[in-house]
């Protein structure tokens, strides 16, 4: 497992690249090409989970389901 500072740098790099619309991210002399924004989003979520684990906190996610009969 990478250290907390490295995880945060990687997450920051992904977040800024996602905002700019670029699918290529470079950090620590490494370059990663992503196929889609959804793939970048999944990588950010995975890094967020790793950061939370390294900081000793749990990730809490809430899902709200709304339905209607369409009338």
C-alpha positions in Angstrom: 0.0 0.0 0.0 1.3 3.5 -0.9 1.7 6.1 1.8 -0.9 8.7 2.5 0.9 11.6 0.8 1.4 9.6 -2.4 -2.3 8.6 -2.5 -3.4 12.2 -2.1 -1.0 13.3 -4.8 -2.4 10.7 -7.2 -6.0 11.6 -6.3 -5.3 15.3 -6.8 -3.7 14.6 -10.2 -6.7 12.5 -11.3 -9.2 15.1 -10.1 -7.5 18.0 -11.9 -7.1 16.0 -15.1 -10.7 14.9 -15.0 -11.8 18.6 -14.7 -9.6 19.5 -17.7 -11.1 16.7 -19.8 -7.7 15.0 -20.4 -7.6 11.2 -20.2 -3.8 11.0 -19.5 -2.5 11.4 -16.0 1.2 11.7 -14.9 2.5 11.4 -11.4 5.8 10.2 -9.9 7.3 9.8 -13.4 4.5 7.4 -14.4 1.9 8.0 -17.1 -1.5 6.4 -17.2 -4.0 6.6 -20.1 -7.7 6.2 -19.2 -10.3 5.2 -21.8 -13.2 7.2 -20.4 -14.3 9.7 -17.8 -16.1 6.9 -16.0 -12.9 5.0 -15.7 -11.2 8.1 -14.2 -14.2 8.4 -11.8 -13.8 4.8 -10.7 -10.0 5.4 -10.1 -10.8 8.5 -8.0 -13.3 6.5 -5.9 -10.8 3.7 -5.4 -8.2 6.2 -4.2 -10.7 7.9 -1.9 -11.3 4.5 -0.3 -7.6 3.9 0.1 -7.1 7.4 1.6 -9.9 6.8 4.0 -8.5 3.5 5.1 -5.0 5.0 5.5 -6.5 7.8 7.7 -8.4 5.3 9.8 -11.9 6.4 8.8 -14.7 4.7 7.0 -16.3 5.8 3.8 -20.0 6.2 4.2 -22.2 6.3 1.2 -25.9 6.9 1.1 -28.1 5.9 -1.8 -31.6 7.5 -2.0 -34.0 5.8 -4.2 -37.0 7.7 -5.6 -39.8 6.1 -7.6 -43.0 7.3 -9.1 -45.9 5.6 -10.9 -45.5 8.0 -13.8 -49.0 9.4 -13.5 
